[in-house]
């Protein structure tokens, strides 16, 4: 919660009719686990034929009215309504980097891999080709394509989203806290600063004006830039994605790549229906869903306000409070650690070394490698020396490693007692050290039941299916069984 917002011009904030000055408020929304990460499976950035409608998630077909990218031809196919009254119908247009046509002609050229500005209308689009490294503005009314300058291959700009920048919207609420006025028909409404919801209250929106002077562009390195919609050039910095540290991390808050965040929501603020850019609000949730951070930037991209989530009554950052200080959460934290300690040592090591290799939402669907485990949290601690970080990792892994050693000892003892071949016994022992409880259970399930007898030489149990005792290596002298000369009959 940021008060005052710092993003609204003073002449509007101090207007006599304003009853309540602006603030910026955003909240956690804890969704069910089945919703986390599902946006990654919906092609909201890339649009392809027979995959997903750009403006929703319903499937479309080629013959339906809609907009899609045909990868085979490398053309954008758009159905545009033209005409008046009864003569109004959908006209299919094919669009390539070189022009627009009603037929899929070679002279149109080919797009390779596209990202769409999801605030675009069906008549005007802004797209970015990741292979050609250019922005394109397509106007289906005037049938004109504007081509932006090509970005250099070694350029730091690597766009991954344009316009409506959002991930896992079910985790973060809409921005709240706009000014309230007494007269909903005031001139400020006509300037388009906010949207009139009800009762004279202006509210922040998940809305980006298509006609705005600048559109936000999210890069793979976490930086948010501003795209000039007239020249299609990157004109400056808008903001950053960043979060606070987790329980096992040291240091200060740091920036995060989009795939390292569970959720984010970016809201640019405009004046005069998008003609004047005022600044940007960026909310981001860390991978473990324990910290919500808010960053406010002005029109020059300068950070003017920050805030982080807190729990009512504690007045501290959520990150560590949520693990230990909230009632019963310390118990849940211990249970989490115990369950992670049952994970095989090899998989915990894999979790450590691949801590930054998996998209944040996928960690909630993981079964083997655990990107959200305490070991992985320490693996992402960029502020700690490698040797210190690795040492602390082994400290976190100690219960798992200890359990694996104990189980391997039990297997070794049992394998020796039943005379398992040395090579097979060693394989089981090594496997249990690396795969822990799963290997031990597998051994117990797969080992056949054996009948043992006492060895006459060493007095220890020995197997019946071997010529020598597996303990003392002495041969088994089987006594000759001579049948008796008499028999017993029943009458």
C-alpha positions in Angstrom: 0.0 0.0 0.0 1.6 3.3 -1.2 0.2 6.6 0.1 0.3 9.0 -1.7 0.8 7.3 -5.0 3.2 10.0 -6.3 2.1 9.2 -9.8 -0.8 11.7 -10.2 -0.1 15.3 -11.1 -0.4 17.7 -8.2 -3.0 19.9 -9.8 -5.3 16.9 -9.9 -4.5 15.5 -6.5 -5.0 19.0 -5.0 -8.2 19.8 -6.8 -10.8 21.0 -4.3 -13.3 18.5 -5.5 -11.1 15.5 -4.6 -12.4 13.9 -1.5 -9.7 11.2 -1.2 -6.2 11.4 -2.6 -4.8 8.6 -4.7 -3.0 5.6 -3.3 -1.8 2.4 -4.8 -2.9 -0.9 -3.2 -2.6 -4.4 -4.5 -3.3 -7.7 -2.7 -2.5 -11.4 -2.6 -5.2 -13.7 -4.0 -4.3 -17.3 -3.1 -5.7 -19.4 -5.9 -6.1 -23.2 -6.0 -2.9 -24.9 -7.1 -4.6 -26.1 -10.3 -4.7 -22.5 -11.5 -1.0 -21.7 -10.8 1.0 -21.7 -14.0 -1.9 -22.5 -16.3 -1.3 -19.3 -18.2 1.9 -20.8 -19.5 -0.1 -23.4 -21.3 -2.3 -20.8 -23.0 -0.7 -19.2 -26.0 -1.5 -15.6 -25.0 1.7 -14.2 -26.4 2.1 -16.3 -29.6 -1.0 -16.8 -31.7 -1.3 -19.8 -34.0 -3.9 -21.4 -36.2 -6.2 -23.9 -34.4 -4.5 -23.2 -31.0 -6.1 -20.3 -29.2 -8.2 -17.2 -29.8 -6.1 -14.1 -29.2 -8.7 -12.4 -27.2 -9.7 -15.4 -25.1 -9.0 -19.1 -24.7 -11.7 -20.6 -27.0 -10.4 -22.6 -29.9 -11.0 -21.2 -33.4 -10.9 -22.7 -36.8 -9.7 -21.3 -40.1 -13.1 -20.7 -41.5 -14.4 -18.9 -38.4 -14.1 -15.1 -37.9 -11.0 -14.5 -35.9 -7.3 -13.7 -35.9 -4.4 -16.1 -36.0 -0.9 -16.7 -37.2 -0.5 -19.4 -39.8 3.1 -20.7 -39.2 3.1 -22.7 -42.4 2.6 -19.7 -44.7 4.2 -17.2 -42.2 1.2 -14.9 -42.5 -1.2 -13.3 -40.1 -4.8 -14.2 -41.0 -7.4 -11.7 -39.9 -11.1 -11.5 -40.5 -12.2 -7.8 -40.6 -15.8 -6.7 -40.7 -16.4 -4.3 -43.6 -19.5 -2.7 -45.2 -22.7 -1.4 -43.8 -26.1 -3.0 -42.9 -26.9 -6.1 -44.8 -23.8 -5.8 -46.8 -21.5 -6.0 -43.7 -19.4 -9.1 -43.8 -16.1 -10.5 -42.6 -13.3 -10.1 -45.2 -10.3 -12.3 -44.8 -6.9 -10.6 -45.1 -3.4 -12.1 -45.2 -0.6 -10.0 -43.7 3.1 -10.4 -44.0 6.0 -8.1 -43.2 5.7 -6.5 -46.7 2.0 -5.8 -46.9 -1.7 -6.8 -46.7 -3.7 -8.7 -49.3 -6.9 -10.7 -49.7 -4.8 -13.5 -51.1 -1.7 -15.4 -49.6 0.8 -14.0 -52.0 4.6 -14.6 -51.9 5.3 -10.9 -52.2 3.9 -10.4 -48.7 6.9 -12.1 -47.2 6.9 -14.3 -44.1 6.8 -13.7 -40.4 8.7 -16.2 -38.2 7.8 -16.0 -34.6 5.3 -13.4 -33.4 4.3 -11.7 -30.1 1.0 -9.7 -30.2 0.1 -6.6 -28.2 -3.0 -8.0 -26.5 -4.4 -4.5 -26.1 -4.7 -4.2 -29.9 -8.1 -4.1 -31.6 -9.0 -6.4 -34.6 -8.4 -3.4 -36.9 -5.1 -2.2 -35.6 -2.3 -4.5 -34.3 1.2 -4.1 -32.9 3.3 -7.3 -33.2 7.0 -8.1 -32.7 8.8 -10.8 -34.6 11.4 -12.5 -32.4 13.4 -13.8 -35.4 13.3 -10.7 -37.6 13.7 -8.6 -34.4 11.3 -5.8 -35.6 8.1 -4.3 -34.3 5.3 -3.9 -36.8 2.1 -1.8 -36.7 -0.7 -3.1 -38.9 -3.7 -0.9 -39.8 -6.5 -2.9 -41.5 -8.5 0.3 -42.0 -5.9 2.1 -44.2 -4.2 -1.2 -45.2 -0.8 0.1 -44.2 2.0 -1.7 -42.3 4.6 0.4 -40.4 7.9 -1.3 -39.9 10.1 -0.4 -37.0 13.9 -0.4 -37.0 15.7 -3.8 -36.6 17.1 -4.5 -33.1 20.7 -5.7 -33.1 21.3 -9.3 -32.2 23.4 -8.4 -29.2 20.9 -5.7 -28.1 19.8 -6.0 -24.5 16.1 -5.7 -25.6 14.6 -9.1 -25.8 10.8 -8.6 -25.8 8.6 -11.4 -24.4 5.3 -9.4 -23.8 3.8 -6.3 -25.2 1.0 -4.0 -23.9 -0.9 -5.9 -21.3 1.9 -7.3 -19.1 0.4 -9.9 -16.7 1.1 -13.4 -15.5 -1.1 -15.6 -13.4 -3.7 -12.9 -12.8 -5.5 -15.1 -10.2 -2.6 -14.5 -7.8 -2.6 -10.7 -7.7 -5.6 -8.4 -7.4 -6.4 -5.4 -9.6 -4.7 -2.2 -8.5 -6.9 -0.2 -6.1 -6.8 3.2 -4.3 -7.7 5.9 -6.9 -9.0 9.4 -6.0 -12.6 10.0 -5.2 -14.5 13.1 -6.4 -17.9 14.5 -5.7 -18.9 15.3 -9.3 -18.5 12.3 -11.7 -19.0 14.7 -14.6 -15.9 16.8 -13.8 -13.6 17.8 -16.5 -10.9 15.4 -15.2 -13.1 12.5 -16.3 -13.0 13.9 -19.9 -9.2 13.9 -19.7 -9.4 10.1 -19.4 -7.2 9.8 -16.3 -9.4 7.1 -14.8 -12.5 5.1 -15.6 -15.7 6.1 -13.8 -17.0 2.9 -12.1 -19.8 4.0 -9.8 -20.8 6.6 -7.3 -18.2 9.1 -8.6 -15.2 6.8 -7.8 -12.4 6.7 -10.2 -10.4 3.4 -10.1 -7.2 2.0 -11.5 -7.8 -0.5 -14.3 -6.1 -3.4 -16.0 -6.4 -1.3 -19.2 -3.8 0.0 -21.7 -5.0 2.5 -24.3 -4.4 1.2 -27.8 -4.0 4.8 -29.0 -1.5 5.6 -26.2 1.7 7.3 -27.1 3.7 4.5 -25.4 3.1 0.8 -24.8 5.0 -1.2 -22.1 7.3 -3.9 -23.4 8.6 -6.6 -21.1 12.1 -8.0 -21.8 13.5 -11.4 -20.9 16.0 -9.8 -18.5 13.1 -8.3 -16.4 13.3 -4.7 -17.7 10.1 -3.0 -18.8 10.7 -0.5 -21.7 8.4 1.9 -23.4 7.6 1.4 -27.1 6.8 4.6 -29.1 3.7 3.5 -31.1 4.5 6.1 -33.8 8.1 5.3 -34.6 8.1 1.8 -33.2 11.3 2.5 -31.4 12.2 1.8 -27.7 12.1 5.2 -26.2 13.0 4.6 -22.6 12.7 2.6 -19.4 9.4 2.1 -17.7 10.2 -0.1 -14.7 11.5 -3.4 -13.4 10.2 -6.7 -12.0 11.7 -7.3 -8.5 10.9 -9.2 -5.3 12.1 -9.5 -1.7 14.3 -12.4 -0.7 12.9 -15.7 0.5 13.6 -17.5 3.8 16.8 -19.1 2.7 18.2 -16.1 0.8 20.5 -13.4 2.1 21.0 -9.8 0.8 18.4 -7.2 -0.3 15.6 -7.3 -2.8 16.7 -8.0 -6.3 15.3 -8.0 -9.8 13.8 -11.2 -11.3 13.3 -12.5 -14.8 9.7 -13.1 -15.8 10.0 -16.9 -15.6 11.4 -16.6 -12.0 8.2 -14.9 -10.8 5.0 -16.8 -9.9 2.9 -13.7 -10.9 3.2 -10.1 -12.0 0.9 -7.3 -13.0 2.0 -4.1 -14.8 -0.3 -1.0 -15.1 0.8 2.1 -17.0 -1.1 5.3 -16.2 -2.0 7.8 -18.9 -3.7 11.2 -19.1 -5.8 12.5 -22.0 -6.8 9.1 -23.3 -3.3 7.8 -23.5 -1.7 10.9 -25.0 0.4 11.7 -21.9 2.2 8.9 -20.1 2.4 9.5 -16.3 4.2 6.4 -15.0 3.9 2.8 -14.2 2.9 0.5 -11.3 4.5 -3.0 -11.2 3.4 -5.7 -8.8 5.3 -9.0 -8.6 5.0 -12.2 -6.5 8.1 -14.3 -5.8 8.4 -18.0 -6.8 7.4 -19.3 -3.3 4.3 -17.0 -3.2 5.5 -15.5 0.1 6.3 -11.9 -1.0 4.3 -9.4 -3.0 6.2 -6.3 -4.0 5.1 -3.0 -5.5 7.2 -0.6 -7.5 6.0 2.8 -8.7 8.0 4.6 -11.5 7.4 8.1 -12.9 7.3 9.0 -16.6 11.1 9.0 -16.8 11.3 5.4 -15.4 12.7 6.7 -12.1 11.6 4.7 -9.1 9.5 7.0 -6.8 7.9 4.5 -4.4 8.2 0.8 -3.3 6.3 -1.3 -0.9 6.2 -5.0 0.1 3.5 -7.2 1.5 3.0 -7.5 5.3 0.7 -9.4 7.6 -1.7 -7.4 9.7 -0.4 -7.2 13.3 3.2 -8.1 12.5 4.4 -5.0 10.6 7.2 -7.1 9.0 7.9 -8.5 5.6 5.8 -11.6 4.8 8.8 -13.6 3.7 10.1 -14.9 7.1 7.0 -14.2 9.2 4.9 -16.5 7.1 7.2 -19.4 7.9 7.6 -19.1 11.7 5.7 -16.3 13.4 2.1 -16.8 12.1 0.3 -19.3 14.4 0.8 -22.9 13.4 3.0 -21.9 10.4 6.2 -23.0 12.2 4.6 -26.5 12.4 3.8 -26.4 8.7 7.4 -25.3 8.0 8.8 -28.2 9.9 6.5 -30.6 8.1 7.6 -29.1 4.8 11.2 -29.6 5.7 10.6 -33.2 6.9 8.8 -34.1 3.7 11.6 -32.6 1.6 14.1 -34.6 3.6 12.4 -37.8 2.4 13.3 -36.8 -1.1 16.3 -38.7 -2.5 19.7 -37.0 -2.0 20.4 -37.0 -5.7 17.2 -35.2 -6.5 17.8 -32.6 -3.8 21.2 -32.0 -5.4 19.5 -31.6 -8.7 17.0 -29.2 -7.1 20.0 -27.1 -5.9 21.9 -27.0 -9.2 18.8 -26.4 -11.3 17.1 -23.9 -8.9 16.9 -21.2 -11.7 16.2 -23.5 -14.6 12.4 -24.0 -14.2 9.6 -21.6 -14.6 8.2 -20.5 -11.2 4.7 -22.0 -11.7 6.1 -25.4 -12.6 7.5 -25.8 -9.1 4.0 -26.4 -7.8 3.5 -29.3 -10.1 6.9 -30.9 -9.5 7.3 -34.5 -8.2 11.0 -35.2 -8.5 13.1 -32.1 -8.8 11.7 -29.5 -6.3 12.4 -25.9 -7.4 10.6 -24.5 -4.3 12.4 -26.5 -1.7 14.7 -25.0 1.0 17.7 -26.4 -0.8 16.7 -24.8 -4.1 16.0 -21.5 -2.3 19.6 -21.5 -1.1 20.7 -22.4 -4.6 19.2 -19.1 -5.8 21.0 -17.0 -3.2 23.1 -14.9 -5.6 24.5 -12.8 -2.7 26.3 -15.7 -1.0 29.7 -17.1 -1.9 29.5 -20.4 -3.9 31.4 -22.4 -1.3 29.3 -21.0 1.6 26.1 -21.6 -0.4 27.1 -25.2 -1.2 28.0 -25.9 2.5 24.7 -24.6 3.7 23.0 -26.7 1.0 24.6 -29.9 2.5 23.4 -28.7 5.9 19.8 -28.5 4.6 20.3 -31.9 3.0 21.8 -33.6 6.1 18.6 -35.4 7.2 18.1 -36.8 3.7 21.7 -37.9 3.4 21.6 -39.4 6.9 18.5 -41.3 6.1 20.0 -42.6 2.8 23.1 -43.9 4.7 21.0 -45.6 7.3 18.8 -47.3 4.7 21.9 -48.4 2.7 23.4 -49.9 5.8 20.2 -51.9 6.4 20.2 -53.1 2.8 23.9 -54.1 3.0 23.3 -56.1 6.2 20.3 -57.8 4.7 22.0 -58.5 1.4 24.9 -60.1 3.2 22.7 -62.2 5.4 20.9 -63.7 2.4 24.0 -64.2 0.4 23.2 -61.7 -2.4 26.0 -61.6 -5.0 28.6 -58.8 -4.2 28.0 -56.9 -7.5 24.2 -56.9 -6.9 24.6 -55.9 -3.3 26.9 -53.0 -4.1 24.5 -51.7 -6.8 21.7 -51.7 -4.3 23.8 -49.9 -1.6 24.9 -47.2 -4.1 21.4 -46.9 -5.4 20.0 -46.4 -1.9 22.6 -43.7 -1.1 21.4 -41.7 -4.2 17.7 -42.6 -4.3 17.0 -43.0 -0.6 13.6 -44.3 0.6 12.4 -45.2 -2.9 15.3 -47.5 -3.5 14.9 -49.1 -0.1 11.2 -49.8 -0.6 12.0 -51.2 -4.1 14.6 -53.5 -2.6 12.2 -54.8 0.0 9.4 -55.4 -2.5 11.5 -57.1 -5.2 13.6 -59.4 -3.0 12.2 -63.0 -3.0 11.6 -64.8 0.2 14.4 -67.3 0.9 14.5 -70.3 3.2 17.7 -70.5 5.2 19.3 -73.3 7.1 22.0 -73.4 9.7 25.5 -74.0 8.2 27.2 -77.0 10.0 30.6 -75.3 9.6 30.0 -71.7 10.9 26.6 -72.0 12.5 25.2 -69.1 10.5 22.1 -69.1 8.3 22.9 -70.1 4.7 21.0 -70.5 1.5 19.8 -73.8 0.1 20.3 -72.9 -3.6 24.1 -72.6 -3.5 26.9 -75.2 -3.2 28.9 -73.2 -0.7 27.9 -71.2 2.4 28.0 -67.5 1.5 29.5 -66.8 5.0 32.3 -69.3 5.4 32.5 -70.7 1.8 32.4 -74.3 3.0 30.7 -76.9 0.9 27.3 -78.2 1.9 27.6 -81.9 2.8 24.1 -83.2 2.2 23.6 -86.5 4.1 22.7 -89.5 2.0 19.0 -90.3 2.5 18.6 -94.1 2.7 15.0 -95.3 2.8 14.1 -97.6 5.8 13.4 -101.3 5.3 10.1 -101.1 7.0 6.8 -99.3 6.3 3.7 -98.4 8.3 0.3 -99.3 6.9 -3.2 -98.1 8.0 -5.9 -100.8 8.2 
